[in-house]
């Protein structure tokens, strides 16, 4: 059971239409800290302008279609979920005041808190069931559909205005992670008009929206967690990182999302802007396709694990803004197996494994793109590392627009990254036979069975032991060569207060503009 009283239980359009892209880089001076200053007591009022990379003229405020960080930040401002992830990636109650499972973990009772939509209607069980059934529509491609798959939504029912019985298809020990799933926002019953007049229960109300350019939201005074400090928040689109930085330096915005490490290093401690580092936010990896040559041979994958000099990759591709990885997702998160020895480069052993596999003069194409910070640099560094083991890596540059769609199924080796999510969710979404985003094409029925065993194990210690077994298998022969975990870097104006630094991207306190104020 989780009760709120006992938390320990557990792109282009804007630049074309404004001068944001035409600013020159201002000189900087700065503070001696990369952490945002507390600034004393919160102050009410003002509009904060936040710049994100966007999705062009096709953008929508439909929270169930949220895919980009800009979408998620706007959805978080307008809507709420039943739960969300804390800094340690455990589920924390939001619209759900509490949850409790039956003995067999296949039925969960959820009680809603008293909360109101922006039009004054209470948030009810009917709204929750409508939202989840909409997400699960087989004819739609909503982001949270795969996450909600364990729920039998036909059998689930409202047992009162603010109580729901969720019937599950199988025992699910970490059902609260389902409630916290990315994109699982609660909308009013029968809601369909999301771009002209969206109604949510979040901290801000809708004012205006110009797809690919900006969105303006105003403080919702009756928000269940307390009214925001800001009068308004405006989300503006600036696809190029340089445009976001220049706008911040020029005073056109107060918050710039996703800065690269070299930018952070240039401005940190100089006084004109504040740099905020969200640690352990982004897994950095090379993704090996385990269902096709040469990576259908576990010895080749093991050789590639040993080719990587992780420190060189973190220092070179991330400018040191991160920590080395050990070929496992979720460093520092619940269930992470930190007992495994840190893997180090061993070119001699890598050569021997390649020889055993008959791949001594291996040539492989590494797909990359400028779609994410560090991708092209990591590809070049790894190409040079591989050459020392007799492997020829051809780096192939892909389109920023289609990269993520293409690399899920094509090629043999690619650059990959992931934001924060529970280790359980990483496994269920990416490493099971029927996972929808299985980029490594890892499909093993015995591995699926271990996941099902973990999910039917009520005792947390026993469940952790099963996850350890799964992680040891992945560390030995998986398809993710996870070389680092990058800081997620934000920039703010010096008068911005309340930005939480201990909040990996995609977690509850990331982009929490209801907690921010202007000093």
RAGI-V118065 format. One record per residue. BURIAL is + if it has 16 or more other ideal C-beta (glycine too) atoms within 10 Angstrom, else -. Layout:
BURIAL / BURIAL
This chain:
- / + / - / - / - / - / - / - / - / + / + / + / + / + / + / - / - / + / - / + / + / - / + / - / - / - / - / - / - / + / + / - / - / + / - / + / + / - / - / - / - / + / - / - / - / + / - / + / + / + / + / + / + / + / + / - / - / - / + / + / + / + / + / + / + / + / - / - / + / + / + / + / + / + / + / + / + / + / + / + / + / + / + / + / + / + / + / - / + / + / + / + / + / + / + / + / + / + / + / - / + / - / - / - / + / + / + / + / - / + / + / + / + / - / + / - / + / + / - / - / - / - / + / + / + / - / + / + / + / + / + / + / - / + / + / + / - / - / - / - / - / + / + / + / + / + / + / + / + / + / + / - / - / - / - / + / - / - / - / - / - / + / - / + / + / + / - / + / - / - / + / + / + / + / + / + / + / + / + / + / + / + / + / + / + / + / + / + / + / - / + / - / - / + / - / - / - / + / + / + / + / + / + / + / + / + / - / - / + / - / + / + / + / + / + / + / + / + / + / + / - / - / + / + / - / - / - / + / + / + / - / + / + / + / + / + / + / + / + / - / + / - / + / + / + / + / + / + / + / - / - / + / + / + / + / + / + / + / + / + / + / - / + / + / - / - / + / + / - / - / - / + / + / + / + / + / + / + / + / + / + / + / + / + / + / + / + / + / + / + / - / - / - / + / + / - / + / - / + / + / + / + / + / + / + / + / + / + / + / + / - / + / + / + / + / + / + / + / + / - / + / + / + / + / + / + / + / + / + / + / + / - / + / + / + / + / + / - / - / - / - / - / + / - / + / - / + / - / - / + / + / - / + / + / - / - / + / - / + / - / - / + / - / + / - / + / + / + / + / - / + / + / + / + / + / + / + / + / + / + / + / + / + / - / + / + / - / - / + / + / + / - / + / - / - / - / - / + / - / - / - / - / + / + / - / - / + / + / - / - / + / + / + / + / + / + / + / + / + / + / + / + / + / + / + / + / + / + / + / + / + / + / - / - / + / - / - / + / + / + / + / + / - / - / - / - / + / + / - / + / + / - / + / + / + / + / + / - / - / - / - / - / + / - / - / + / + / + / - / + / + / - / + / + / + / - / + / + / + / + / + / + / + / + / + / + / + / + / + / + / + / + / + / + / - / + / + / + / + / + / - / - / + / + / + / + / + / + / + / + / + / + / + / + / + / + / + / + / +
